[in-house]
């Protein structure tokens, strides 16, 4: 095993524990917990057998060197993640707008009611 | 809360309706052309030469001239015309919807006046005969004003306004003729032209454009129902320099209760200025952008029961007169959505870079909307209730302008473009969309398709 493999494995285990901790503290729901753990598991497998795996991918995709194939796949994967993050940020932005809108309208309505009461009094 | 003491609130701030009588409220089988011929015959019978009589247009003013030229008393000749007018009233009828319209205005607490070129005798007879005299708070016939103050002279309108002490922008003249629209324009009031009441019209030639026009009294009622539920949405982000002036100009025509300023997380005095003007202020705690602000304003207006919603920029680049023009097709029921096009109007003042940027964005919008609108980035728009409830605003930032056009087009709303003038002060030129914003808008629209 190469030194980089040891480092990666340690980091991955730490991350897996962190995710479990989040799940236990109910900061993650089971869906998030499962998806993150699956992702970490896949990375764990890659870290254990990088060369064998890269050769397999190379043979599958017909790319030049084994390691190149691994890079290509991981870059593609990173883009997918980026897109997902974009979508999530976008959703969050909309929710913030919705929230801001609700607060603005309700505050004004409360204001109107107060003004009415003031006028009566 | 206003001096009128009416409990109902209307949004276009109309406090006085000034009606014309003949051809507007009532019609008669005998038209004015026949009256004119009858008058001519009687004048000839009196021995007045044909050349002196002339073509008798307009009749009332010409009688004064003839009296002077033939050394007769004007009253003598006037009496002939008055008799003819009175005879004509015998056969007159009330147009469909006239009574309902008057009833509606009364219920809304709007003052009603009559301004007519008929003589007092004929007008009073007609009002009594059709049982509508009770609706009028004030009647000003040609007999009640000086000879040269009769409409189309604007003094006729001004005398009515003086009586009520109501500013001209809060009054509307309702008539079927240029003789009603011309003085209304000159006196600075709103105007409504009834276009298809054929009987009772003198001659049909109108050069002045009225504020609104509808075919009949029935449609006038539905127009008013919409007008009185018009809301203006003003998105504002750090607009302390211009907002006060913009709001005062809007308040000339619209009730403060129906102006909605969306203060989009401003850090300056925007909120205080808006509050001071007595309009509704919706405050976004954090800045959400133009789209977010418009969405809030529209949602609020719909919640309040708006029938017409106008969006108006707070940076002072729009004129309130243009808002009325953009509102016209929607209020008249001819369109569901209208947008003020700076490119169809006067663009001399528009900086080149803006014109270019607009062109690119128009192209992008046209691609997604499958329809070309000459100024997709315009901030002056008008929706009817149905159209405003159908559209879904998702873009928070400036992309919203294109998004609105795309949404409106795809929901099958009828769109109309109205030429407007853009006022580019140095201040306004710095704001709004620039090239970088343009690129962002394009990207946003692309991503929007993938959501």
Interface residues (C-beta under 8 A of the other chain):
Chain A: X86 X87 X90 X93 X94 X96 X97 X100 X101 X103 X104 X105 X107 X108 X112 X119
Chain B: X1 X262 X280 X281 X282 X283 X284 X285 X286 X288 X292 X295 X296 X299 X300 X303 X394 X396 X447 X451
